[in-house]
Amino acid sequence: MNFYKVLLICFFILFSCEPDDICLETYPDTPKLIIKFFDINSQESVLINNLSVEDTDRNLVLFTGSTDSISIPLNYTKQQTSLNFIYKTNHDKVYVNYSTNEAFVSKGCGFRMEYLLENIIVENDNENWISSLEILNKNVVEESNHHVKIFF
């Protein structure tokens, strides 16, 4: 008889949870800003070597190495993320300005942040290695495509 009681209790525990109570890995997290690098002359995507990217507000090194694109976690507590893009020995300060929107994912996962890019400013110091940039998608709600092109 005790076996059936234990089995009945286990059954209720296992099946009393709603699917919305569990946060699976398949649910989307707060998206990152995807930046892709392009050659200014050929307009082709290129691999950039010796790149470092720092979040100057949070004092974090986000990337060091070679890549053709980078994903940047935006600061959800502010309306701006200040970055330092270092290519070889040149430093370019970049300011990403945006508004934020909390989006409900599920009861188990809670909320995630989504961003609407307002503008991106490259501080001009007459030694910029970044020639220009283009915002392709102002809505940062997913990470399947790049949002910004940087030309150098």
GROMACS elastic network, one bead per residue, 0.5 to 0.9 nm:
[ bonds ]
;  ai    aj funct       b0    kb
    1     4     6  0.53980   500
    1     5     6  0.66046   500
    1     6     6  0.89304   500
    2     5     6  0.50892   500
    2     6     6  0.62538   500
    2     7     6  0.85444   500
    3     6     6  0.52298   500
    3     7     6  0.61113   500
    3     8     6  0.85694   500
    4     8     6  0.59804   500
    4     9     6  0.85348   500
    5     8     6  0.50575   500
    5     9     6  0.61640   500
    5    10     6  0.85864   500
    6     9     6  0.51208   500
    6    10     6  0.61242   500
    6    11     6  0.85131   500
    7    10     6  0.51334   500
    7    11     6  0.60965   500
    7    12     6  0.87576   500
    8    11     6  0.50255   500
    8    12     6  0.63619   500
    8    13     6  0.87169   500
    9    12     6  0.52288   500
    9    13     6  0.62154   500
    9    14     6  0.86313   500
   10    13     6  0.50935   500
   10    14     6  0.60439   500
   10    15     6  0.84927   500
   11    14     6  0.53153   500
   11    15     6  0.60951   500
   11    16     6  0.82353   500
   12    15     6  0.53347   500
   12    16     6  0.55475   500
   12    17     6  0.88697   500
   13    16     6  0.54642   500
   13    17     6  0.74085   500
   14    17     6  0.67199   500
   15    18     6  0.77519   500
   17    20     6  0.81222   500
   17    21     6  0.63292   500
   17    22     6  0.80124   500
   18    21     6  0.53273   500
   18    22     6  0.75726   500
   19    22     6  0.59265   500
   19    23     6  0.85272   500
   19   108     6  0.86034   500
   20    23     6  0.72622   500
   20   106     6  0.57920   500
   20   107     6  0.55569   500
   20   108     6  0.58286   500
   20   109     6  0.83084   500
   21   106     6  0.74920   500
   21   107     6  0.54845   500
   21   109     6  0.78562   500
   22   106     6  0.83766   500
   22   107     6  0.76730   500
   22   109     6  0.71545   500
   23    26     6  0.82455   500
   23    27     6  0.68884   500
   23   106     6  0.74587   500
   23   107     6  0.80308   500
   23   110     6  0.85523   500
   24    27     6  0.57723   500
   24   108     6  0.85758   500
   24   109     6  0.80538   500
   25    28     6  0.76086   500
   25    29     6  0.87323   500
   26    29     6  0.89230   500
   27   105     6  0.74181   500
   27   106     6  0.86620   500
   27   109     6  0.78918   500
   28    31     6  0.76539   500
   28   105     6  0.78318   500
   28   112     6  0.80958   500
   28   142     6  0.80308   500
   29   105     6  0.87387   500
   29   109     6  0.89042   500
   29   111     6  0.87493   500
   29   112     6  0.61160   500
   29   113     6  0.81444   500
   29   142     6  0.89039   500
   30    73     6  0.85412   500
   30   111     6  0.85698   500
   30   113     6  0.51411   500
   30   114     6  0.64944   500
   30   141     6  0.76628   500
   30   142     6  0.82215   500
   31    34     6  0.89144   500
   31    71     6  0.89897   500
   31    72     6  0.89598   500
   31    73     6  0.74684   500
   31    74     6  0.85789   500
   31   112     6  0.83400   500
   31   113     6  0.74878   500
   31   114     6  0.68632   500
   31   115     6  0.83711   500
   31   140     6  0.65197   500
   31   141     6  0.58108   500
   31   142     6  0.54456   500
   31   143     6  0.60456   500
   32    71     6  0.56012   500
   32    72     6  0.52332   500
   32    74     6  0.64888   500
   32   140     6  0.72098   500
   32   141     6  0.83051   500
   32   142     6  0.76737   500
   32   143     6  0.65853   500
   33    70     6  0.81018   500
   33    71     6  0.53922   500
   33    73     6  0.63291   500
   33    74     6  0.68875   500
   33   115     6  0.88784   500
   33   140     6  0.64067   500
   33   142     6  0.87187   500
   33   143     6  0.74300   500
   33   146     6  0.75393   500
   33   147     6  0.64848   500
   33   148     6  0.79226   500
   34    69     6  0.69290   500
   34    70     6  0.57397   500
   34    72     6  0.63493   500
   34   140     6  0.85994   500
   34   143     6  0.67412   500
   34   144     6  0.87399   500
   34   145     6  0.71731   500
   34   147     6  0.53712   500
   34   148     6  0.65374   500
   34   149     6  0.88575   500
   35    68     6  0.85995   500
   35    69     6  0.54118   500
   35    70     6  0.53169   500
   35    71     6  0.63427   500
   35    72     6  0.77259   500
   35   146     6  0.56101   500
   35   147     6  0.60833   500
   35   149     6  0.58130   500
   35   150     6  0.69703   500
   36    45     6  0.72671   500
   36    46     6  0.85219   500
   36    67     6  0.88165   500
   36    68     6  0.58698   500
   36    70     6  0.65060   500
   36    71     6  0.88801   500
   36   146     6  0.62245   500
   36   147     6  0.79820   500
   36   148     6  0.63367   500
   36   149     6  0.50553   500
   36   150     6  0.62342   500
   36   151     6  0.87706   500
   37    44     6  0.85306   500
   37    45     6  0.58176   500
   37    46     6  0.60137   500
   37    47     6  0.72380   500
   37    48     6  0.71959   500
   37    67     6  0.83718   500
   37    68     6  0.54680   500
   37    69     6  0.59402   500
   37    70     6  0.85812   500
   37   148     6  0.86565   500
   37   149     6  0.58673   500
   37   151     6  0.60547   500
   37   152     6  0.75481   500
   38    41     6  0.87364   500
   38    42     6  0.80770   500
   38    43     6  0.57682   500
   38    44     6  0.53912   500
   38    46     6  0.53842   500
   38    47     6  0.82647   500
   38    48     6  0.88276   500
   38    68     6  0.79842   500
   38   149     6  0.67319   500
   38   150     6  0.59722   500
   38   152     6  0.65245   500
   39    42     6  0.56243   500
   39    43     6  0.51547   500
   39    44     6  0.56249   500
   39    45     6  0.64159   500
   39    46     6  0.62368   500
   39   150     6  0.84710   500
   39   151     6  0.55694   500
   39   152     6  0.55583   500
   40    43     6  0.54386   500
   40    44     6  0.79920   500
   40   131     6  0.71957   500
   40   132     6  0.81997   500
   40   150     6  0.87051   500
   40   152     6  0.53142   500
   41    44     6  0.81631   500
   41   151     6  0.87757   500
   41   152     6  0.86163   500
   42    45     6  0.86231   500
   43    46     6  0.89454   500
   43   151     6  0.77830   500
   45    68     6  0.68126   500
   45    69     6  0.89045   500
   46    67     6  0.82290   500
   46    68     6  0.55645   500
   46    69     6  0.88399   500
   47    66     6  0.66181   500
   47    67     6  0.51878   500
   47    69     6  0.80027   500
   48    51     6  0.66319   500
   48    65     6  0.84155   500
   48    66     6  0.54706   500
   48    67     6  0.54710   500
   48    68     6  0.58698   500
   48    69     6  0.85695   500
   48    87     6  0.83149   500
   49    65     6  0.63265   500
   49    67     6  0.67738   500
   49    68     6  0.88160   500
   49    87     6  0.76937   500
   49    88     6  0.80779   500
   50    64     6  0.71610   500
   50    65     6  0.53889   500
   50    66     6  0.59171   500
   50    67     6  0.89916   500
   50    86     6  0.80518   500
   50    87     6  0.59102   500
   50    88     6  0.56111   500
   51    63     6  0.75139   500
   51    64     6  0.56341   500
   51    65     6  0.54044   500
   51    66     6  0.61554   500
   51    67     6  0.79275   500
   51    85     6  0.72442   500
   51    86     6  0.56908   500
   51    88     6  0.67747   500
   52    61     6  0.74881   500
   52    62     6  0.75703   500
   52    63     6  0.53610   500
   52    65     6  0.65930   500
   52    66     6  0.87786   500
   52    84     6  0.79903   500
   52    85     6  0.59941   500
   52    87     6  0.66176   500
   52    88     6  0.86022   500
   53    60     6  0.87042   500
   53    61     6  0.61118   500
   53    62     6  0.54749   500
   53    63     6  0.51451   500
   53    64     6  0.66428   500
   53    72     6  0.89745   500
   53    83     6  0.67848   500
   53    84     6  0.56341   500
   53    86     6  0.61759   500
   53    87     6  0.87991   500
   54    57     6  0.89031   500
   54    58     6  0.87441   500
   54    59     6  0.70537   500
   54    60     6  0.56152   500
   54    62     6  0.54095   500
   54    63     6  0.71491   500
   54    64     6  0.89893   500
   54    82     6  0.84451   500
   54    83     6  0.55032   500
   54    84     6  0.50280   500
   54    85     6  0.66639   500
   54    86     6  0.82037   500
   55    58     6  0.57144   500
   55    59     6  0.56475   500
   55    60     6  0.51059   500
   55    61     6  0.63356   500
   55    62     6  0.67193   500
   55    72     6  0.89271   500
   55    81     6  0.72217   500
   55    82     6  0.59503   500
   55    84     6  0.64993   500
   56    60     6  0.67650   500
   56    61     6  0.85122   500
   56    81     6  0.81961   500
   56    82     6  0.56879   500
   56    83     6  0.55863   500
   56    84     6  0.65433   500
   57    60     6  0.79998   500
   57    75     6  0.88875   500
   57    81     6  0.72098   500
   57    82     6  0.61273   500
   57    83     6  0.79030   500
   58    75     6  0.85870   500
   58    82     6  0.88708   500
   61    64     6  0.75891   500
   62    71     6  0.87505   500
   62    72     6  0.73222   500
   62    73     6  0.84974   500
   63    70     6  0.78782   500
   63    72     6  0.89971   500
   67    70     6  0.70621   500
   69   146     6  0.80209   500
   70   146     6  0.88947   500
   71   143     6  0.84200   500
   71   146     6  0.86931   500
   73    76     6  0.86434   500
   73    81     6  0.88545   500
   74    77     6  0.89515   500
   74    78     6  0.87364   500
   74    79     6  0.89623   500
   74    80     6  0.78369   500
   74    81     6  0.59757   500
   74    96     6  0.83643   500
   74   115     6  0.84916   500
   75    78     6  0.57912   500
   75    79     6  0.74594   500
   75    80     6  0.69292   500
   75    81     6  0.57461   500
   76    79     6  0.72455   500
   76    80     6  0.85749   500
   76    81     6  0.88342   500
   76   100     6  0.70181   500
   76   113     6  0.69450   500
   76   114     6  0.87487   500
   76   115     6  0.85559   500
   77    80     6  0.88395   500
   77   100     6  0.88847   500
   78    81     6  0.74113   500
   78    98     6  0.87236   500
   78    99     6  0.85693   500
   78   100     6  0.85000   500
   79    96     6  0.83540   500
   79    97     6  0.58917   500
   79    98     6  0.53185   500
   79    99     6  0.56725   500
   79   100     6  0.71361   500
   80    95     6  0.66633   500
   80    96     6  0.54411   500
   80    98     6  0.61600   500
   80    99     6  0.83636   500
   81    94     6  0.83229   500
   81    95     6  0.58982   500
   81    96     6  0.52154   500
   81    97     6  0.67645   500
   81    98     6  0.85852   500
   82    93     6  0.72458   500
   82    94     6  0.59664   500
   82    96     6  0.64530   500
   82    97     6  0.88075   500
   83    92     6  0.82386   500
   83    93     6  0.58024   500
   83    94     6  0.50817   500
   83    95     6  0.62423   500
   83    96     6  0.78989   500
   84    91     6  0.64399   500
   84    92     6  0.57186   500
   84    94     6  0.61662   500
   84    95     6  0.87987   500
   85    90     6  0.81433   500
   85    91     6  0.57365   500
   85    92     6  0.51513   500
   85    93     6  0.63435   500
   85    94     6  0.72366   500
   85   130     6  0.88626   500
   86    89     6  0.65867   500
   86    90     6  0.56002   500
   86    92     6  0.64163   500
   86    93     6  0.87432   500
   86   129     6  0.89109   500
   87    90     6  0.53724   500
   87    91     6  0.66485   500
   87    92     6  0.83409   500
   87   129     6  0.73878   500
   88    91     6  0.84156   500
   90   127     6  0.72381   500
   90   128     6  0.70564   500
   90   129     6  0.66386   500
   91   127     6  0.83206   500
   91   128     6  0.73167   500
   91   129     6  0.78676   500
   92   122     6  0.68547   500
   92   123     6  0.67418   500
   92   124     6  0.79325   500
   92   125     6  0.80263   500
   92   127     6  0.82802   500
   92   128     6  0.59394   500
   92   129     6  0.70882   500
   92   130     6  0.71733   500
   93   121     6  0.83104   500
   93   122     6  0.59087   500
   93   123     6  0.54463   500
   93   124     6  0.82618   500
   94   120     6  0.69160   500
   94   121     6  0.56241   500
   94   123     6  0.62255   500
   95   119     6  0.82891   500
   95   120     6  0.55908   500
   95   121     6  0.50891   500
   95   122     6  0.65083   500
   95   123     6  0.78656   500
   96   117     6  0.74801   500
   96   118     6  0.79548   500
   96   119     6  0.63319   500
   96   121     6  0.65955   500
   96   122     6  0.89219   500
   97   116     6  0.86780   500
   97   117     6  0.61472   500
   97   118     6  0.54878   500
   97   119     6  0.53914   500
   97   120     6  0.60309   500
   97   121     6  0.81109   500
   98   115     6  0.62627   500
   98   116     6  0.53235   500
   98   119     6  0.70349   500
   98   120     6  0.87406   500
   98   138     6  0.88688   500
   99   114     6  0.85180   500
   99   115     6  0.57352   500
   99   116     6  0.52523   500
   99   117     6  0.66766   500
   99   118     6  0.71872   500
  100   113     6  0.65747   500
  100   114     6  0.57777   500
  100   116     6  0.64368   500
  100   117     6  0.89337   500
  101   112     6  0.83998   500
  101   113     6  0.57132   500
  101   114     6  0.51324   500
  101   115     6  0.62263   500
  101   116     6  0.80736   500
  102   111     6  0.61241   500
  102   112     6  0.57278   500
  102   114     6  0.62078   500
  102   115     6  0.88212   500
  103   110     6  0.86239   500
  103   111     6  0.54097   500
  103   112     6  0.53607   500
  103   113     6  0.60397   500
  103   114     6  0.67470   500
  104   107     6  0.81839   500
  104   109     6  0.83141   500
  104   110     6  0.60423   500
  104   112     6  0.64869   500
  104   113     6  0.88015   500
  105   108     6  0.82354   500
  105   109     6  0.60299   500
  105   110     6  0.56987   500
  105   111     6  0.53842   500
  105   112     6  0.66833   500
  106   109     6  0.51465   500
  106   110     6  0.53835   500
  106   111     6  0.72926   500
  107   110     6  0.53459   500
  107   111     6  0.85506   500
  109   112     6  0.83052   500
  113   141     6  0.82502   500
  114   139     6  0.77041   500
  114   140     6  0.60003   500
  114   141     6  0.52809   500
  114   142     6  0.85682   500
  115   138     6  0.79734   500
  115   139     6  0.60479   500
  115   141     6  0.66737   500
  116   137     6  0.89127   500
  116   138     6  0.54254   500
  116   140     6  0.61111   500
  116   141     6  0.84863   500
  117   120     6  0.78152   500
  117   135     6  0.82593   500
  117   137     6  0.81218   500
  117   139     6  0.64597   500
  117   140     6  0.73450   500
  118   138     6  0.72083   500
  119   135     6  0.80159   500
  119   138     6  0.86866   500
  120   133     6  0.81422   500
  120   134     6  0.87902   500
  120   135     6  0.81114   500
  121   124     6  0.89235   500
  121   133     6  0.89860   500
  122   128     6  0.84577   500
  122   130     6  0.78442   500
  122   132     6  0.82178   500
  122   133     6  0.86303   500
  123   128     6  0.82373   500
  124   127     6  0.75532   500
  124   128     6  0.65197   500
  125   128     6  0.62797   500
  128   131     6  0.69309   500
  129   151     6  0.88795   500
  129   152     6  0.59541   500
  130   133     6  0.76981   500
  130   150     6  0.68320   500
  130   151     6  0.60750   500
  131   150     6  0.77197   500
  131   151     6  0.55436   500
  132   149     6  0.84266   500
  132   150     6  0.61326   500
  132   151     6  0.52622   500
  132   152     6  0.70310   500
  133   148     6  0.69827   500
  133   149     6  0.54074   500
  133   151     6  0.57829   500
  133   152     6  0.87757   500
  134   147     6  0.86274   500
  134   148     6  0.56448   500
  134   149     6  0.50906   500
  134   150     6  0.66442   500
  134   151     6  0.82778   500
  135   138     6  0.65083   500
  135   147     6  0.60810   500
  135   149     6  0.64783   500
  135   150     6  0.89255   500
  136   146     6  0.75922   500
  136   147     6  0.51833   500
  136   148     6  0.54922   500
  136   149     6  0.72511   500
  137   140     6  0.71900   500
  137   145     6  0.88752   500
  137   146     6  0.77554   500
  137   148     6  0.70610   500
  138   147     6  0.68647   500
  138   148     6  0.85782   500
  139   142     6  0.82824   500
  139   147     6  0.79450   500
  140   143     6  0.76413   500
  140   147     6  0.71718   500
  142   145     6  0.77491   500
  143   146     6  0.70702   500
  143   147     6  0.84517   500
  146   149     6  0.75487   500
